[in-house]
Amino acid sequence: MKKKMTCHKCKRSMKTKKHGSKSKVETVMHEFKEGKLRSGSKKGPKVTNPKQAIAIALSYGKKKRK
């Protein structure tokens, strides 16, 4: 039987995170490093700011979870 994870501050049970979104974040960051990541559609401007690339990667990860 698995032990439930609890928050150390409030002693409530926590949901465990799934690692499905991790692979999507890795692919988006790989595209950014290669210079192929674009904001918006395929015809949009290339992403040059690493902070913007991280924001895009996290938003893709959230979409995959839902």
CHARMM-style PDB file with segment names, atoms N, HN, CA, C and O in Angstrom:
ATOM      1  N   MET     1       0.836  -1.184   0.000  1.00  0.00      PROA
ATOM      2  CA  MET     1       0.000   0.000   0.000  1.00  0.00      PROA
ATOM      3  C   MET     1       0.878   1.244   0.000  1.00  0.00      PROA
ATOM      4  O   MET     1       1.814   1.354   0.792  1.00  0.00      PROA
ATOM      5  N   LYS     2       0.568   2.181  -0.896  1.00  0.00      PROA
ATOM      6  HN  LYS     2      -0.193   2.091  -1.540  1.00  0.00      PROA
ATOM      7  CA  LYS     2       1.360   3.403  -0.985  1.00  0.00      PROA
ATOM      8  C   LYS     2       1.001   4.365   0.143  1.00  0.00      PROA
ATOM      9  O   LYS     2      -0.153   4.464   0.562  1.00  0.00      PROA
ATOM     10  N   LYS     3       2.002   5.054   0.610  1.00  0.00      PROA
ATOM     11  HN  LYS     3       2.939   4.974   0.270  1.00  0.00      PROA
ATOM     12  CA  LYS     3       1.798   6.047   1.653  1.00  0.00      PROA
ATOM     13  C   LYS     3       1.322   7.348   1.018  1.00  0.00      PROA
ATOM     14  O   LYS     3       1.879   7.788   0.013  1.00  0.00      PROA
ATOM     15  N   LYS     4       0.296   7.965   1.598  1.00  0.00      PROA
ATOM     16  HN  LYS     4      -0.157   7.607   2.415  1.00  0.00      PROA
ATOM     17  CA  LYS     4      -0.212   9.227   1.069  1.00  0.00      PROA
ATOM     18  C   LYS     4       0.773  10.340   1.363  1.00  0.00      PROA
ATOM     19  O   LYS     4       1.370  10.393   2.438  1.00  0.00      PROA
ATOM     20  N   MET     5       0.934  11.229   0.395  1.00  0.00      PROA
ATOM     21  HN  MET     5       0.449  11.186  -0.478  1.00  0.00      PROA
ATOM     22  CA  MET     5       1.799  12.383   0.599  1.00  0.00      PROA
ATOM     23  C   MET     5       1.008  13.449   1.339  1.00  0.00      PROA
ATOM     24  O   MET     5      -0.143  13.721   0.999  1.00  0.00      PROA
ATOM     25  N   THR     6       1.620  14.053   2.346  1.00  0.00      PROA
ATOM     26  HN  THR     6       2.556  13.832   2.622  1.00  0.00      PROA
ATOM     27  CA  THR     6       0.954  15.105   3.099  1.00  0.00      PROA
ATOM     28  C   THR     6       1.822  16.349   3.117  1.00  0.00      PROA
ATOM     29  O   THR     6       3.050  16.271   3.079  1.00  0.00      PROA
ATOM     30  N   CYS     7       1.172  17.486   3.176  1.00  0.00      PROA
ATOM     31  HN  CYS     7       0.174  17.550   3.207  1.00  0.00      PROA
ATOM     32  CA  CYS     7       1.861  18.767   3.270  1.00  0.00      PROA
ATOM     33  C   CYS     7       2.432  18.891   4.679  1.00  0.00      PROA
ATOM     34  O   CYS     7       1.726  18.649   5.658  1.00  0.00      PROA
ATOM     35  N   HSD     8       3.706  19.266   4.787  1.00  0.00      PROA
ATOM     36  HN  HSD     8       4.280  19.462   3.992  1.00  0.00      PROA
ATOM     37  CA  HSD     8       4.335  19.331   6.104  1.00  0.00      PROA
ATOM     38  C   HSD     8       3.842  20.510   6.944  1.00  0.00      PROA
ATOM     39  O   HSD     8       4.004  20.513   8.164  1.00  0.00      PROA
ATOM     40  N   LYS     9       3.245  21.505   6.300  1.00  0.00      PROA
ATOM     41  HN  LYS     9       3.114  21.503   5.308  1.00  0.00      PROA
ATOM     42  CA  LYS     9       2.760  22.673   7.047  1.00  0.00      PROA
ATOM     43  C   LYS     9       1.354  22.461   7.596  1.00  0.00      PROA
ATOM     44  O   LYS     9       1.096  22.726   8.771  1.00  0.00      PROA
ATOM     45  N   CYS    10       0.453  21.986   6.754  1.00  0.00      PROA
ATOM     46  HN  CYS    10       0.663  21.771   5.801  1.00  0.00      PROA
ATOM     47  CA  CYS    10      -0.950  21.924   7.165  1.00  0.00      PROA
ATOM     48  C   CYS    10      -1.448  20.495   7.364  1.00  0.00      PROA
ATOM     49  O   CYS    10      -2.608  20.301   7.726  1.00  0.00      PROA
ATOM     50  N   LYS    11      -0.615  19.504   7.140  1.00  0.00      PROA
ATOM     51  HN  LYS    11       0.328  19.661   6.846  1.00  0.00      PROA
ATOM     52  CA  LYS    11      -0.940  18.082   7.356  1.00  0.00      PROA
ATOM     53  C   LYS    11      -2.115  17.593   6.505  1.00  0.00      PROA
ATOM     54  O   LYS    11      -2.797  16.642   6.886  1.00  0.00      PROA
ATOM     55  N   ARG    12      -2.357  18.231   5.362  1.00  0.00      PROA
ATOM     56  HN  ARG    12      -1.802  19.003   5.053  1.00  0.00      PROA
ATOM     57  CA  ARG    12      -3.400  17.781   4.445  1.00  0.00      PROA
ATOM     58  C   ARG    12      -2.774  16.883   3.382  1.00  0.00      PROA
ATOM     59  O   ARG    12      -1.579  16.974   3.099  1.00  0.00      PROA
ATOM     60  N   SER    13      -3.588  16.029   2.808  1.00  0.00      PROA
ATOM     61  HN  SER    13      -4.558  15.955   3.038  1.00  0.00      PROA
ATOM     62  CA  SER    13      -3.060  15.169   1.750  1.00  0.00      PROA
ATOM     63  C   SER    13      -2.877  15.990   0.479  1.00  0.00      PROA
ATOM     64  O   SER    13      -3.662  16.891   0.185  1.00  0.00      PROA
ATOM     65  N   MET    14      -1.834  15.664  -0.262  1.00  0.00      PROA
ATOM     66  HN  MET    14      -1.196  14.932  -0.023  1.00  0.00      PROA
ATOM     67  CA  MET    14      -1.503  16.383  -1.491  1.00  0.00      PROA
ATOM     68  C   MET    14      -1.710  15.463  -2.681  1.00  0.00      PROA
ATOM     69  O   MET    14      -1.577  14.244  -2.569  1.00  0.00      PROA
ATOM     70  N   LYS    15      -2.037  16.059  -3.825  1.00  0.00      PROA
ATOM     71  HN  LYS    15      -2.144  17.049  -3.916  1.00  0.00      PROA
ATOM     72  CA  LYS    15      -2.129  15.288  -5.051  1.00  0.00      PROA
ATOM     73  C   LYS    15      -0.714  15.051  -5.565  1.00  0.00      PROA
ATOM     74  O   LYS    15       0.136  15.938  -5.493  1.00  0.00      PROA
ATOM     75  N   THR    16      -0.472  13.877  -6.074  1.00  0.00      PROA
ATOM     76  HN  THR    16      -1.163  13.157  -6.133  1.00  0.00      PROA
ATOM     77  CA  THR    16       0.847  13.606  -6.648  1.00  0.00      PROA
ATOM     78  C   THR    16       0.863  14.121  -8.072  1.00  0.00      PROA
ATOM     79  O   THR    16      -0.143  14.044  -8.778  1.00  0.00      PROA
ATOM     80  N   LYS    17       1.995  14.644  -8.492  1.00  0.00      PROA
ATOM     81  HN  LYS    17       2.811  14.706  -7.918  1.00  0.00      PROA
ATOM     82  CA  LYS    17       2.125  15.198  -9.830  1.00  0.00      PROA
ATOM     83  C   LYS    17       2.412  14.094 -10.822  1.00  0.00      PROA
ATOM     84  O   LYS    17       3.156  13.156 -10.536  1.00  0.00      PROA
ATOM     85  N   LYS    18       1.818  14.217 -11.984  1.00  0.00      PROA
ATOM     86  HN  LYS    18       1.214  14.979 -12.217  1.00  0.00      PROA
ATOM     87  CA  LYS    18       2.091  13.279 -13.062  1.00  0.00      PROA
ATOM     88  C   LYS    18       3.201  13.864 -13.926  1.00  0.00      PROA
ATOM     89  O   LYS    18       3.336  15.083 -14.032  1.00  0.00      PROA
ATOM     90  N   HSD    19       3.984  13.005 -14.534  1.00  0.00      PROA
ATOM     91  HN  HSD    19       3.875  12.015 -14.448  1.00  0.00      PROA
ATOM     92  CA  HSD    19       5.140  13.465 -15.299  1.00  0.00      PROA
ATOM     93  C   HSD    19       4.863  13.558 -16.799  1.00  0.00      PROA
ATOM     94  O   HSD    19       5.804  13.639 -17.589  1.00  0.00      PROA
ATOM     95  N   GLY    20       3.603  13.547 -17.205  1.00  0.00      PROA
ATOM     96  HN  GLY    20       2.839  13.481 -16.563  1.00  0.00      PROA
ATOM     97  CA  GLY    20       3.275  13.620 -18.618  1.00  0.00      PROA
ATOM     98  C   GLY    20       3.627  14.965 -19.225  1.00  0.00      PROA
ATOM     99  O   GLY    20       4.035  15.035 -20.385  1.00  0.00      PROA
ATOM    100  N   SER    21       3.472  16.038 -18.450  1.00  0.00      PROA
ATOM    101  HN  SER    21       3.140  15.981 -17.509  1.00  0.00      PROA
ATOM    102  CA  SER    21       3.748  17.369 -18.973  1.00  0.00      PROA
ATOM    103  C   SER    21       5.242  17.643 -19.060  1.00  0.00      PROA
ATOM    104  O   SER    21       5.659  18.558 -19.770  1.00  0.00      PROA
ATOM    105  N   LYS    22       6.053  16.867 -18.350  1.00  0.00      PROA
ATOM    106  HN  LYS    22       5.714  16.123 -17.774  1.00  0.00      PROA
ATOM    107  CA  LYS    22       7.495  17.084 -18.348  1.00  0.00      PROA
ATOM    108  C   LYS    22       8.086  16.873 -19.742  1.00  0.00      PROA
ATOM    109  O   LYS    22       8.965  17.623 -20.168  1.00  0.00      PROA
ATOM    110  N   SER    23       7.603  15.858 -20.445  1.00  0.00      PROA
ATOM    111  HN  SER    23       6.890  15.250 -20.099  1.00  0.00      PROA
ATOM    112  CA  SER    23       8.145  15.586 -21.770  1.00  0.00      PROA
ATOM    113  C   SER    23       7.799  16.716 -22.740  1.00  0.00      PROA
ATOM    114  O   SER    23       8.605  17.050 -23.609  1.00  0.00      PROA
ATOM    115  N   LYS    24       6.619  17.305 -22.604  1.00  0.00      PROA
ATOM    116  HN  LYS    24       5.964  17.035 -21.898  1.00  0.00      PROA
ATOM    117  CA  LYS    24       6.218  18.405 -23.486  1.00  0.00      PROA
ATOM    118  C   LYS    24       7.079  19.636 -23.230  1.00  0.00      PROA
ATOM    119  O   LYS    24       7.444  20.343 -24.170  1.00  0.00      PROA
ATOM    120  N   VAL    25       7.406  19.897 -21.969  1.00  0.00      PROA
ATOM    121  HN  VAL    25       7.109  19.323 -21.206  1.00  0.00      PROA
ATOM    122  CA  VAL    25       8.265  21.029 -21.625  1.00  0.00      PROA
ATOM    123  C   VAL    25       9.657  20.816 -22.218  1.00  0.00      PROA
ATOM    124  O   VAL    25      10.274  21.753 -22.725  1.00  0.00      PROA
ATOM    125  N   GLU    26      10.140  19.590 -22.151  1.00  0.00      PROA
ATOM    126  HN  GLU    26       9.639  18.829 -21.739  1.00  0.00      PROA
ATOM    127  CA  GLU    26      11.462  19.287 -22.710  1.00  0.00      PROA
ATOM    128  C   GLU    26      11.487  19.512 -24.217  1.00  0.00      PROA
ATOM    129  O   GLU    26      12.464  20.047 -24.742  1.00  0.00      PROA
ATOM    130  N   THR    27      10.428  19.111 -24.923  1.00  0.00      PROA
ATOM    131  HN  THR    27       9.635  18.677 -24.497  1.00  0.00      PROA
ATOM    132  CA  THR    27      10.412  19.289 -26.371  1.00  0.00      PROA
ATOM    133  C   THR    27      10.343  20.763 -26.754  1.00  0.00      PROA
ATOM    134  O   THR    27      10.983  21.185 -27.717  1.00  0.00      PROA
ATOM    135  N   VAL    28       9.575  21.543 -26.008  1.00  0.00      PROA
ATOM    136  HN  VAL    28       9.055  21.200 -25.226  1.00  0.00      PROA
ATOM    137  CA  VAL    28       9.465  22.976 -26.307  1.00  0.00      PROA
ATOM    138  C   VAL    28      10.804  23.681 -26.064  1.00  0.00      PROA
ATOM    139  O   VAL    28      11.215  24.523 -26.863  1.00  0.00      PROA
ATOM    140  N   MET    29      11.480  23.340 -24.972  1.00  0.00      PROA
ATOM    141  HN  MET    29      11.146  22.656 -24.324  1.00  0.00      PROA
ATOM    142  CA  MET    29      12.776  23.959 -24.692  1.00  0.00      PROA
ATOM    143  C   MET    29      13.820  23.532 -25.716  1.00  0.00      PROA
ATOM    144  O   MET    29      14.720  24.305 -26.043  1.00  0.00      PROA
ATOM    145  N   HSD    30      13.707  22.306 -26.225  1.00  0.00      PROA
ATOM    146  HN  HSD    30      12.976  21.678 -25.960  1.00  0.00      PROA
ATOM    147  CA  HSD    30      14.625  21.847 -27.265  1.00  0.00      PROA
ATOM    148  C   HSD    30      14.409  22.644 -28.548  1.00  0.00      PROA
ATOM    149  O   HSD    30      15.369  23.018 -29.222  1.00  0.00      PROA
ATOM    150  N   GLU    31      13.143  22.902 -28.885  1.00  0.00      PROA
ATOM    151  HN  GLU    31      12.363  22.598 -28.338  1.00  0.00      PROA
ATOM    152  CA  GLU    31      12.838  23.731 -30.055  1.00  0.00      PROA
ATOM    153  C   GLU    31      13.413  25.134 -29.884  1.00  0.00      PROA
ATOM    154  O   GLU    31      13.934  25.712 -30.839  1.00  0.00      PROA
ATOM    155  N   PHE    32      13.323  25.679 -28.685  1.00  0.00      PROA
ATOM    156  HN  PHE    32      12.900  25.210 -27.909  1.00  0.00      PROA
ATOM    157  CA  PHE    32      13.862  27.023 -28.438  1.00  0.00      PROA
ATOM    158  C   PHE    32      15.367  27.048 -28.644  1.00  0.00      PROA
ATOM    159  O   PHE    32      15.894  27.977 -29.255  1.00  0.00      PROA
ATOM    160  N   LYS    33      16.065  26.033 -28.139  1.00  0.00      PROA
ATOM    161  HN  LYS    33      15.637  25.278 -27.642  1.00  0.00      PROA
ATOM    162  CA  LYS    33      17.521  25.996 -28.268  1.00  0.00      PROA
ATOM    163  C   LYS    33      17.956  25.850 -29.719  1.00  0.00      PROA
ATOM    164  O   LYS    33      19.008  26.355 -30.110  1.00  0.00      PROA
ATOM    165  N   GLU    34      17.144  25.157 -30.518  1.00  0.00      PROA
ATOM    166  HN  GLU    34      16.289  24.747 -30.200  1.00  0.00      PROA
ATOM    167  CA  GLU    34      17.451  25.015 -31.943  1.00  0.00      PROA
ATOM    168  C   GLU    34      17.039  26.241 -32.749  1.00  0.00      PROA
ATOM    169  O   GLU    34      17.434  26.382 -33.906  1.00  0.00      PROA
ATOM    170  N   GLY    35      16.249  27.129 -32.150  1.00  0.00      PROA
ATOM    171  HN  GLY    35      15.928  27.014 -31.210  1.00  0.00      PROA
ATOM    172  CA  GLY    35      15.785  28.327 -32.854  1.00  0.00      PROA
ATOM    173  C   GLY    35      14.547  28.090 -33.689  1.00  0.00      PROA
ATOM    174  O   GLY    35      14.268  28.869 -34.600  1.00  0.00      PROA
ATOM    175  N   LYS    36      13.794  27.036 -33.406  1.00  0.00      PROA
ATOM    176  HN  LYS    36      14.020  26.403 -32.666  1.00  0.00      PROA
ATOM    177  CA  LYS    36      12.608  26.704 -34.183  1.00  0.00      PROA
ATOM    178  C   LYS    36      11.303  27.058 -33.480  1.00  0.00      PROA
ATOM    179  O   LYS    36      10.232  26.927 -34.073  1.00  0.00      PROA
ATOM    180  N   LEU    37      11.373  27.504 -32.223  1.00  0.00      PROA
ATOM    181  HN  LEU    37      12.243  27.610 -31.741  1.00  0.00      PROA
ATOM    182  CA  LEU    37      10.160  27.811 -31.458  1.00  0.00      PROA
ATOM    183  C   LEU    37       9.600  29.160 -31.909  1.00  0.00      PROA
ATOM    184  O   LEU    37      10.318  30.157 -31.989  1.00  0.00      PROA
ATOM    185  N   ARG    38       8.305  29.162 -32.199  1.00  0.00      PROA
ATOM    186  HN  ARG    38       7.721  28.353 -32.135  1.00  0.00      PROA
ATOM    187  CA  ARG    38       7.631  30.389 -32.642  1.00  0.00      PROA
ATOM    188  C   ARG    38       6.457  30.672 -31.723  1.00  0.00      PROA
ATOM    189  O   ARG    38       5.807  29.756 -31.218  1.00  0.00      PROA
ATOM    190  N   SER    39       6.201  31.942 -31.517  1.00  0.00      PROA
ATOM    191  HN  SER    39       6.729  32.685 -31.926  1.00  0.00      PROA
ATOM    192  CA  SER    39       5.054  32.325 -30.689  1.00  0.00      PROA
ATOM    193  C   SER    39       3.815  32.355 -31.576  1.00  0.00      PROA
ATOM    194  O   SER    39       3.861  32.824 -32.713  1.00  0.00      PROA
ATOM    195  N   GLY    40       2.740  31.864 -31.054  1.00  0.00      PROA
ATOM    196  HN  GLY    40       2.702  31.484 -30.130  1.00  0.00      PROA
ATOM    197  CA  GLY    40       1.500  31.817 -31.831  1.00  0.00      PROA
ATOM    198  C   GLY    40       1.521  30.661 -32.810  1.00  0.00      PROA
ATOM    199  O   GLY    40       1.714  29.511 -32.416  1.00  0.00      PROA
ATOM    200  N   SER    41       1.323  30.961 -34.085  1.00  0.00      PROA
ATOM    201  HN  SER    41       1.166  31.895 -34.405  1.00  0.00      PROA
ATOM    202  CA  SER    41       1.266  29.907 -35.099  1.00  0.00      PROA
ATOM    203  C   SER    41       2.649  29.683 -35.705  1.00  0.00      PROA
ATOM    204  O   SER    41       3.640  30.256 -35.254  1.00  0.00      PROA
ATOM    205  N   LYS    42       2.696  28.840 -36.733  1.00  0.00      PROA
ATOM    206  HN  LYS    42       1.891  28.375 -37.100  1.00  0.00      PROA
ATOM    207  CA  LYS    42       3.977  28.541 -37.387  1.00  0.00      PROA
ATOM    208  C   LYS    42       4.533  29.747 -38.136  1.00  0.00      PROA
ATOM    209  O   LYS    42       5.729  29.808 -38.419  1.00  0.00      PROA
ATOM    210  N   LYS    43       3.675  30.696 -38.455  1.00  0.00      PROA
ATOM    211  HN  LYS    43       2.703  30.647 -38.225  1.00  0.00      PROA
ATOM    212  CA  LYS    43       4.122  31.888 -39.178  1.00  0.00      PROA
ATOM    213  C   LYS    43       4.451  33.044 -38.244  1.00  0.00      PROA
ATOM    214  O   LYS    43       4.863  34.110 -38.704  1.00  0.00      PROA
ATOM    215  N   GLY    44       4.277  32.850 -36.937  1.00  0.00      PROA
ATOM    216  HN  GLY    44       3.943  31.985 -36.563  1.00  0.00      PROA
ATOM    217  CA  GLY    44       4.553  33.907 -35.967  1.00  0.00      PROA
ATOM    218  C   GLY    44       6.041  34.161 -35.826  1.00  0.00      PROA
ATOM    219  O   GLY    44       6.852  33.422 -36.383  1.00  0.00      PROA
ATOM    220  N   PRO    45       6.407  35.192 -35.090  1.00  0.00      PROA
ATOM    221  CA  PRO    45       7.831  35.502 -34.918  1.00  0.00      PROA
ATOM    222  C   PRO    45       8.533  34.467 -34.050  1.00  0.00      PROA
ATOM    223  O   PRO    45       7.917  33.836 -33.191  1.00  0.00      PROA
ATOM    224  N   LYS    46       9.841  34.303 -34.289  1.00  0.00      PROA
ATOM    225  HN  LYS    46      10.341  34.816 -34.987  1.00  0.00      PROA
ATOM    226  CA  LYS    46      10.616  33.358 -33.500  1.00  0.00      PROA
ATOM    227  C   LYS    46      10.797  33.887 -32.082  1.00  0.00      PROA
ATOM    228  O   LYS    46      10.909  35.093 -31.864  1.00  0.00      PROA
ATOM    229  N   VAL    47      10.822  32.975 -31.134  1.00  0.00      PROA
ATOM    230  HN  VAL    47      10.731  31.995 -31.311  1.00  0.00      PROA
ATOM    231  CA  VAL    47      11.021  33.329 -29.733  1.00  0.00      PROA
ATOM    232  C   VAL    47      12.510  33.467 -29.479  1.00  0.00      PROA
ATOM    233  O   VAL    47      13.274  32.536 -29.736  1.00  0.00      PROA
ATOM    234  N   THR    48      12.932  34.626 -28.974  1.00  0.00      PROA
ATOM    235  HN  THR    48      12.312  35.383 -28.765  1.00  0.00      PROA
ATOM    236  CA  THR    48      14.351  34.856 -28.691  1.00  0.00      PROA
ATOM    237  C   THR    48      14.627  34.987 -27.203  1.00  0.00      PROA
ATOM    238  O   THR    48      15.772  34.856 -26.770  1.00  0.00      PROA
ATOM    239  N   ASN    49      13.592  35.244 -26.419  1.00  0.00      PROA
ATOM    240  HN  ASN    49      12.662  35.351 -26.770  1.00  0.00      PROA
ATOM    241  CA  ASN    49      13.750  35.426 -24.987  1.00  0.00      PROA
ATOM    242  C   ASN    49      13.540  34.093 -24.265  1.00  0.00      PROA
ATOM    243  O   ASN    49      12.491  33.470 -24.433  1.00  0.00      PROA
ATOM    244  N   PRO    50      14.516  33.639 -23.463  1.00  0.00      PROA
ATOM    245  CA  PRO    50      14.349  32.361 -22.768  1.00  0.00      PROA
ATOM    246  C   PRO    50      13.189  32.356 -21.777  1.00  0.00      PROA
ATOM    247  O   PRO    50      12.571  31.314 -21.560  1.00  0.00      PROA
ATOM    248  N   LYS    51      12.884  33.498 -21.174  1.00  0.00      PROA
ATOM    249  HN  LYS    51      13.386  34.345 -21.350  1.00  0.00      PROA
ATOM    250  CA  LYS    51      11.759  33.566 -20.237  1.00  0.00      PROA
ATOM    251  C   LYS    51      10.437  33.327 -20.966  1.00  0.00      PROA
ATOM    252  O   LYS    51       9.535  32.683 -20.431  1.00  0.00      PROA
ATOM    253  N   GLN    52      10.329  33.847 -22.181  1.00  0.00      PROA
ATOM    254  HN  GLN    52      11.062  34.371 -22.615  1.00  0.00      PROA
ATOM    255  CA  GLN    52       9.130  33.633 -22.968  1.00  0.00      PROA
ATOM    256  C   GLN    52       9.015  32.161 -23.363  1.00  0.00      PROA
ATOM    257  O   GLN    52       7.914  31.610 -23.395  1.00  0.00      PROA
ATOM    258  N   ALA    53      10.145  31.526 -23.663  1.00  0.00      PROA
ATOM    259  HN  ALA    53      11.039  31.974 -23.637  1.00  0.00      PROA
ATOM    260  CA  ALA    53      10.135  30.108 -24.013  1.00  0.00      PROA
ATOM    261  C   ALA    53       9.671  29.257 -22.835  1.00  0.00      PROA
ATOM    262  O   ALA    53       8.930  28.291 -23.020  1.00  0.00      PROA
ATOM    263  N   ILE    54      10.100  29.609 -21.633  1.00  0.00      PROA
ATOM    264  HN  ILE    54      10.702  30.394 -21.483  1.00  0.00      PROA
ATOM    265  CA  ILE    54       9.679  28.876 -20.443  1.00  0.00      PROA
ATOM    266  C   ILE    54       8.178  29.036 -20.235  1.00  0.00      PROA
ATOM    267  O   ILE    54       7.492  28.075 -19.886  1.00  0.00      PROA
ATOM    268  N   ALA    55       7.662  30.252 -20.449  1.00  0.00      PROA
ATOM    269  HN  ALA    55       8.219  31.032 -20.733  1.00  0.00      PROA
ATOM    270  CA  ALA    55       6.225  30.495 -20.291  1.00  0.00      PROA
ATOM    271  C   ALA    55       5.423  29.670 -21.296  1.00  0.00      PROA
ATOM    272  O   ALA    55       4.379  29.119 -20.946  1.00  0.00      PROA
ATOM    273  N   ILE    56       5.893  29.581 -22.525  1.00  0.00      PROA
ATOM    274  HN  ILE    56       6.741  30.029 -22.808  1.00  0.00      PROA
ATOM    275  CA  ILE    56       5.212  28.780 -23.547  1.00  0.00      PROA
ATOM    276  C   ILE    56       5.250  27.305 -23.163  1.00  0.00      PROA
ATOM    277  O   ILE    56       4.255  26.595 -23.305  1.00  0.00      PROA
ATOM    278  N   ALA    57       6.401  26.847 -22.676  1.00  0.00      PROA
ATOM    279  HN  ALA    57       7.210  27.424 -22.560  1.00  0.00      PROA
ATOM    280  CA  ALA    57       6.559  25.444 -22.293  1.00  0.00      PROA
ATOM    281  C   ALA    57       5.620  25.078 -21.157  1.00  0.00      PROA
ATOM    282  O   ALA    57       4.998  24.016 -21.188  1.00  0.00      PROA
ATOM    283  N   LEU    58       5.509  25.936 -20.160  1.00  0.00      PROA
ATOM    284  HN  LEU    58       6.014  26.798 -20.135  1.00  0.00      PROA
ATOM    285  CA  LEU    58       4.630  25.649 -19.028  1.00  0.00      PROA
ATOM    286  C   LEU    58       3.169  25.672 -19.441  1.00  0.00      PROA
ATOM    287  O   LEU    58       2.373  24.883 -18.932  1.00  0.00      PROA
ATOM    288  N   SER    59       2.804  26.560 -20.352  1.00  0.00      PROA
ATOM    289  HN  SER    59       3.451  27.201 -20.765  1.00  0.00      PROA
ATOM    290  CA  SER    59       1.410  26.608 -20.789  1.00  0.00      PROA
ATOM    291  C   SER    59       1.056  25.353 -21.584  1.00  0.00      PROA
ATOM    292  O   SER    59      -0.057  24.843 -21.461  1.00  0.00      PROA
ATOM    293  N   TYR    60       1.998  24.841 -22.408  1.00  0.00      PROA
ATOM    294  HN  TYR    60       2.903  25.255 -22.508  1.00  0.00      PROA
ATOM    295  CA  TYR    60       1.762  23.594 -23.112  1.00  0.00      PROA
ATOM    296  C   TYR    60       1.626  22.443 -22.118  1.00  0.00      PROA
ATOM    297  O   TYR    60       0.811  21.541 -22.312  1.00  0.00      PROA
ATOM    298  N   GLY    61       2.420  22.477 -21.064  1.00  0.00      PROA
ATOM    299  HN  GLY    61       3.082  23.210 -20.907  1.00  0.00      PROA
ATOM    300  CA  GLY    61       2.324  21.431 -20.052  1.00  0.00      PROA
ATOM    301  C   GLY    61       0.979  21.434 -19.356  1.00  0.00      PROA
ATOM    302  O   GLY    61       0.428  20.373 -19.062  1.00  0.00      PROA
ATOM    303  N   LYS    62       0.442  22.624 -19.086  1.00  0.00      PROA
ATOM    304  HN  LYS    62       0.890  23.486 -19.325  1.00  0.00      PROA
ATOM    305  CA  LYS    62      -0.875  22.719 -18.442  1.00  0.00      PROA
ATOM    306  C   LYS    62      -1.966  22.219 -19.369  1.00  0.00      PROA
ATOM    307  O   LYS    62      -2.909  21.565 -18.925  1.00  0.00      PROA
ATOM    308  N   LYS    63      -1.844  22.527 -20.678  1.00  0.00      PROA
ATOM    309  HN  LYS    63      -1.078  23.059 -21.039  1.00  0.00      PROA
ATOM    310  CA  LYS    63      -2.852  22.062 -21.635  1.00  0.00      PROA
ATOM    311  C   LYS    63      -2.872  20.540 -21.708  1.00  0.00      PROA
ATOM    312  O   LYS    63      -3.931  19.931 -21.857  1.00  0.00      PROA
ATOM    313  N   LYS    64      -1.693  19.930 -21.601  1.00  0.00      PROA
ATOM    314  HN  LYS    64      -0.832  20.425 -21.479  1.00  0.00      PROA
ATOM    315  CA  LYS    64      -1.615  18.481 -21.704  1.00  0.00      PROA
ATOM    316  C   LYS    64      -2.254  17.812 -20.492  1.00  0.00      PROA
ATOM    317  O   LYS    64      -2.843  16.739 -20.621  1.00  0.00      PROA
ATOM    318  N   ARG    65      -2.145  18.429 -19.318  1.00  0.00      PROA
ATOM    319  HN  ARG    65      -1.667  19.301 -19.213  1.00  0.00      PROA
ATOM    320  CA  ARG    65      -2.709  17.852 -18.101  1.00  0.00      PROA
ATOM    321  C   ARG    65      -4.223  17.800 -18.127  1.00  0.00      PROA
ATOM    322  O   ARG    65      -4.819  16.866 -17.590  1.00  0.00      PROA
ATOM    323  N   LYS    66      -4.853  18.785 -18.742  1.00  0.00      PROA
ATOM    324  HN  LYS    66      -4.369  19.543 -19.179  1.00  0.00      PROA
ATOM    325  CA  LYS    66      -6.326  18.866 -18.731  1.00  0.00      PROA
ATOM    326  C   LYS    66      -6.968  17.871 -19.651  1.00  0.00      PROA
ATOM    327  OT1 LYS    66      -8.195  17.821 -19.747  1.00  0.00      PROA
TER     328      LYS     66
END
